[in-house]
Amino acid sequence: MSALFYIQVDSDGNPVGNPVMAENISELLGGPVTPEAAITLNYVPIDENAPTLTYSQTCRYIGWSKKEDGTFSMDYEITNFTQEEVLDRLIRARRLFELANSDWTQTLDAPLTAEAKAEWATYRQALRDLPSTFANATCPEDITWPLRPGEPAPVPPQ
C-alpha cells in the first residue's frame, strides 16, 4: 500500500515545504503513486505510524519529523485517561440512555403491575451501580450489562 502523504526533499535529503497528499502527486505523475514513482519528483513517503491505542487512551496528530535514519514519520501525542474518564466512555453514556428510556416505568401512571414496576426499579438501580460495580473496567468486555425486565439472556457464541 502506498503512503497517503509525501514530503519533497532536496539533494541532501532535507525536507522542502510541507507534506503533500499522494493524490496530488498522482496528478503530477499522471498515474498511481508509488515510492519509486514519487522519488522521480524528489518526494519520499511519510510513514503513517499511527499508534495502537487502548480504551484508556486517545491521540492527536502533532506533525511530522525526519528520523535519524533519514526517513520521515507522522508524530502523535498520546493522552492517557484517568479511570474515571475510562468509565465515562465505557459506561456512563449508554447508562444514561438506558435510564432515560426506562424513566416511564417509574411514573405513577405507568401501565405496569407493582411487581413489574419493582423489577424495572431493580434494573435501574443496577444501571446506576455499574460505575462502582465495574470500577476497574478497561474495555467493554469487562462490563456485564443488566438485562431489562423480560429481556432474554444473550446466547453465548459456540
Buried (B, 14 or more C-beta within 10 A) or exposed (E): EBBBBBBBBEEEEEBEEEBBEBEEBBEBBEEEBBEEBBEEEBBBBBBEEEEEEEBBEBEEEEEBEBEEEEEBBBEBEEEEBEEEBBBEBBBBEBBEEBBEEBEEBEEEEEEBEEEBBEBBBEBBEBBEEBBEEBEEBBEEEEBEBBEBBEEEEEEEEE
